[in-house]
Amino acid sequence: MEAIEKIKAKSKDEQLEMARSPETTEEDLAILAQVGNHRVRKALASRTGLSTNTLLAFIKNNYLKLIISERKDLPDEVLQKLVEEDNWVIREKVASHPDLSEDVIIDLANDESDYVRVSLLENQKFDEAFLERMVKSDKRLVRKTFASSSPLPAQVAKGFVDDDYYGTKVALAKNPSVGQDIHEALLKDKQAVVRKAVCQAPSIAPEITKMIGNDENDGVVEEIFKREDLTEKDLDILSSARNWKARALVSKHPNVTEEQLLKLAKDEEKRVKLQLAKRSTIPGKVILELVFGEKQGNNIKKLVLKKDLDSDSLIELSKKGDDYVKKVISKREDLPNEAKAILSEDPNETVRSNLKAS
């Protein structure tokens, strides 16, 4: 107590000088950590060659704790103490330490903070034997963390495929270092959330794209269309998918080709053609296929005949359209003369009347 009061009585400059002096005892340094201001504590934090007990005394102070957690020369006992801190920023700094014990690594892998776990993965490398043990960890968050480790050995990845926690398999699906075989295995998982995660993988093989398009869960199919890197080849694959939802979403995709649209306009599933008919712009050949292909009802015709139509399409519709088609287009003001001439001779009086009124 007397030593504390003696140091307290010193001026701030004297305390700072003590903190910097190599002659100051570690006992006095620990007292300075309690009573000094930020300048004094900053000087203390930069001192090297201190005992573990002194460092443990330092980190009782929140300011010193934050600074010292950035040091790369901390003994394991201090690191273990810092891992227990409530402040995730401190734990995140510990995760970047170059020489962590296995116990500390596992504690950090089980951390509730995403930032801490990401820092661990970004700053540490794990050997295959260690990762194989982590596959069998009884802590599911630990398994999830190491399923994200990259590069992930193939044998370890296969071990995570059968994990009973969906979070582990989601992390595995998004891991950039896993192969097509892992994606295939995960796409057989019963949980849609796992199959959706495969759609979010950094890269997907064409065979995987095909499997996703054939998935019975619409949510899984919709997930792949959130990707911004779908190629013409991908859209070709998905335009032949078993799930009609995939084919319908191809029709709405901004990069879909006219050839693909023409193929979808002949689709046996009316819901696919209805989605296609809702596009803001549709090539003329595709419009004709949609109109002439609708044998029952007029839902598709109603949608496409409202759109901007080129002259060739209007002429063709005037020639081959049924009564409904001719009644609708005869009201248009943009009919080319050839179309008007054809419709003016139509046997349907309504068509001829509409033409005169327009």
Protein Blocks (a to p, Z undefined) as FASTA:
>chain_A
ZZmmmmmmpcfklmmmmmmpmkbcfklmmmmmmmmcfklmmmmmmpghiafklmmmmmmp
mklmmmmmmpckbcfklmmmmmmpmblklmmmmmmpcbdcfklmmmmmmpcbfklmmmmm
mmpccdfklmmmmmmpcbfklmmmmmmpccddfklmmmmmmpcbfklmmmmmmpmkbcfk
lmmmmmmpfblklmmmmmmgfbdcfklmmmmmmpcblklmmmmmmpckbcfklmmmmmmc
fblklmmmmmmpmkbcfklmmmmmmpfblklmmmmmmpmbdcfklmmmmmmmmmgdjklm
mmmmmpccdfklmmmmmmmmcfklmmmmmmpckbcfklmmmmmmpfblklmmmmmmZZ
